[in-house]
Amino acid sequence: MIAICPNPFRDKGCELSRRVAALLEENGFETCFCPVFADEGDEVLPQELSFRALSDVAASCTLIVVIGGDGTILHAARQITPHPVPVIGINLGSKGFMANLEPEEYAYVLQAARGEYTLSRRMKLDVRLYRAGVEICRDQALNDVVMHGYGDCIKITALCNSKRITAFSGDGIILSTPTGSTGYSMSAGGPIVEPDAEALIISPICAHMMSSRSFVLGADNVITVEMEKQHDRRAYLSVDGTSVMDLAGGDRLVVRRSESYTHMADIGLRNFYDIAFEKLR
């Protein structure tokens, strides 16, 4: 089974998804449609098509084809955890660092369906949030974890293996994987890191200190971020831009490398440096 996961707000009428499905089925592959960012009864979905939840079929899939932008890929990747199914993306977004193909190249999906690809193993983060010593949130991130104020400065201390590495007031902080280094972290002045690398990237957001810099740390470290009392100021935690919850003063975030990975199918059409040069120039 090959799951085709369109973002129907970008793939209008699921037209590209239908062409991908037709190509695969003509070559003997079974497919199913698993839309992202829309429910089965949503009016943006063509009513003549049959849809299934990606989380229900992931265990029986050999390939996930995501049609949309990086956000669509991130959302789909969250739904297939913990199944190590390879993902290939067709970019309908603005940047598309994670997508391997452009819309006119969709026929290369057949190559991936036949297993003719290199597996790109992407590190993820295990995320734990503690309040008054009690764990209140557990999640995983493929891209990044963000602590951010609601328009107010927040006071943050970041520690690596219980040793303080930075403390500042600012808009917030980003803890990123190498995959996420080309996202919000890059916009905040963080480094670009090869997506197959294993590292923890810490990037302050608009810190009120001249010496504020990003850190690239070994993947085996444990990062703790502590918030001081916020008084009337509000802040939130965001995981991969989709899971959001309010924070309270004194909350403690603990992030470490996850034991699970997201697997991307790389057909070798272009390498990471080609993509970065093309998207960032």
PEPE-V568981 format. One record per residue. N is the residue number from 0. RES is the residue in one small letter. SS is DSSP state (H for helix, E for strand, - for the rest). PSI is psi in whole degrees, 0 to 359 (999 if undefined). OMEGA is omega in whole degrees, -180 to 180 (* if undefined). Layout:
# PEPE-V568981
n;res;ss;psi;omega
N;RES;SS;PSI;OMEGA
N;RES;SS;PSI;OMEGA
This chain:
# PEPE-V568981
n;res;ss;psi;omega
0;m;-;135;175
1;i;E;121;180
2;a;E;131;176
3;i;E;120;-171
4;c;E;90;180
5;p;E;149;161
6;n;E;103;-172
7;p;-;348;176
8;f;-;343;176
9;r;-;320;177
10;d;-;82;-174
11;k;H;129;-179
12;g;H;9;-178
13;c;H;35;-176
14;e;H;313;179
15;l;H;322;179
16;s;H;321;179
17;r;H;320;180
18;r;H;320;178
19;v;H;315;180
20;a;H;317;-180
21;a;H;317;179
22;l;H;314;-178
23;l;H;317;-178
24;e;H;326;176
25;e;H;336;-179
26;n;-;19;170
27;g;-;10;-179
28;f;-;141;176
29;e;-;136;-177
30;t;E;163;170
31;c;E;153;180
32;f;E;127;-180
33;c;-;85;-175
34;p;-;151;178
35;v;E;141;-180
36;f;-;18;177
37;a;-;145;175
38;d;-;165;-175
39;e;-;326;-178
40;g;-;5;-177
41;d;-;139;-176
42;e;-;344;178
43;v;-;348;-179
44;l;-;135;176
45;p;-;125;-174
46;q;-;342;-179
47;e;-;349;179
48;l;-;154;176
49;s;-;135;-175
50;f;E;150;177
51;r;-;158;177
52;a;-;132;-178
53;l;H;321;-180
54;s;H;336;-180
55;d;H;333;-174
56;v;H;351;-173
57;a;H;321;-176
58;a;H;336;-178
59;s;H;8;-177
60;c;-;148;174
61;t;-;346;-179
62;l;E;143;174
63;i;E;121;177
64;v;E;114;-178
65;v;E;128;-177
66;i;E;103;-176
67;g;E;207;178
68;g;-;191;180
69;d;H;324;178
70;g;H;323;178
71;t;H;319;178
72;i;H;316;179
73;l;H;317;-179
74;h;H;318;179
75;a;H;319;-179
76;a;H;325;178
77;r;H;328;-176
78;q;H;338;-178
79;i;H;354;176
80;t;-;132;12
81;p;-;20;-175
82;h;-;124;-176
83;p;-;57;-178
84;v;-;130;179
85;p;-;143;-180
86;v;E;136;171
87;i;E;136;-176
88;g;E;143;171
89;i;E;120;-169
90;n;E;117;169
91;l;-;15;-179
92;g;-;190;-176
93;s;-;325;-179
94;k;-;294;176
95;g;-;48;177
96;f;-;329;-176
97;m;-;337;-178
98;a;-;135;-177
99;n;-;338;-172
100;l;E;151;169
101;e;E;162;-173
102;p;H;320;-178
103;e;H;351;-179
104;e;H;16;-172
105;y;H;335;-179
106;a;H;339;178
107;y;H;347;176
108;v;H;327;179
109;l;H;323;177
110;q;H;317;178
111;a;H;321;180
112;a;H;329;179
113;r;-;1;179
114;g;-;13;-178
115;e;-;73;-179
116;y;-;165;171
117;t;E;136;-178
118;l;E;124;175
119;s;E;112;-174
120;r;E;118;-174
121;r;E;124;179
122;m;E;145;175
123;k;E;169;-180
124;l;E;137;168
125;d;E;132;-174
126;v;E;130;176
127;r;E;135;177
128;l;E;129;-177
129;y;E;139;175
130;r;E;121;-177
131;a;-;37;178
132;g;-;1;-178
133;v;E;131;178
134;e;E;123;-179
135;i;E;351;-179
136;c;E;139;177
137;r;E;131;-176
138;d;E;177;174
139;q;E;146;180
140;a;E;133;171
141;l;-;328;-176
142;n;-;293;-175
143;d;E;164;173
144;v;E;130;-175
145;v;E;131;167
146;m;E;125;-170
147;h;E;142;175
148;g;E;153;175
149;y;-;69;180
150;g;-;1;179
151;d;-;154;172
152;c;-;144;175
153;i;E;152;-180
154;k;E;126;-171
155;i;E;140;169
156;t;E;128;179
157;a;E;135;-179
158;l;E;146;174
159;c;E;116;-177
160;n;-;45;177
161;s;-;5;178
162;k;E;128;-177
163;r;E;132;177
164;i;E;336;176
165;t;E;153;176
166;a;E;132;-175
167;f;E;165;166
168;s;E;139;-179
169;g;E;194;-179
170;d;-;333;-180
171;g;E;199;-177
172;i;E;147;179
173;i;E;130;171
174;l;E;116;-168
175;s;E;153;167
176;t;-;169;172
177;p;-;322;177
178;t;H;319;-178
179;g;H;359;-177
180;s;H;338;180
181;t;H;11;180
182;g;-;230;-178
183;y;H;324;180
184;s;H;316;179
185;m;H;319;179
186;s;H;332;179
187;a;-;8;178
188;g;-;10;180
189;g;-;167;-177
190;p;-;158;172
191;i;-;126;-176
192;v;-;140;177
193;e;-;133;-174
194;p;-;336;178
195;d;-;352;179
196;a;-;166;176
197;e;-;112;-177
198;a;E;161;174
199;l;E;127;-177
200;i;E;127;180
201;i;E;121;-178
202;s;E;115;173
203;p;E;151;178
204;i;E;111;177
205;c;-;53;-180
206;a;-;143;180
207;h;-;58;175
208;m;-;135;-174
209;m;-;332;-175
210;s;-;8;-178
211;s;-;127;-180
212;r;-;162;174
213;s;-;156;175
214;f;E;139;170
215;v;E;114;-172
216;l;E;157;178
217;g;E;148;-173
218;a;-;341;-178
219;d;-;358;179
220;n;-;157;174
221;v;-;124;-177
222;i;E;131;176
223;t;E;133;177
224;v;E;123;-178
225;e;E;137;176
226;m;E;135;175
227;e;-;173;177
228;k;-;131;-174
229;q;-;348;-177
230;h;-;241;-178
231;d;-;1;-178
232;r;-;148;-177
233;r;-;151;180
234;a;E;165;-180
235;y;E;160;174
236;l;E;132;178
237;s;E;132;178
238;v;E;115;-178
239;d;-;25;175
240;g;-;4;-176
241;t;-;322;-179
242;s;E;113;-173
243;v;E;136;175
244;m;E;152;180
245;d;E;146;178
246;l;E;160;176
247;a;-;155;177
248;g;-;135;-179
249;g;-;355;177
250;d;-;148;-178
251;r;E;123;180
252;l;E;131;178
253;v;E;125;-175
254;v;E;134;177
255;r;E;166;178
256;r;E;137;178
257;s;E;155;174
258;e;E;343;180
259;s;E;156;-178
260;y;E;157;166
261;t;E;134;-177
262;h;E;125;178
263;m;E;137;178
264;a;E;114;-178
265;d;E;113;-178
266;i;-;3;174
267;g;-;15;-179
268;l;-;322;176
269;r;-;152;-180
270;n;-;176;-177
271;f;H;323;-178
272;y;H;322;175
273;d;H;314;-178
274;i;H;313;-179
275;a;H;318;-180
276;f;H;317;-177
277;e;H;319;-173
278;k;H;334;-172
279;l;H;355;-177
280;r;-;999;*
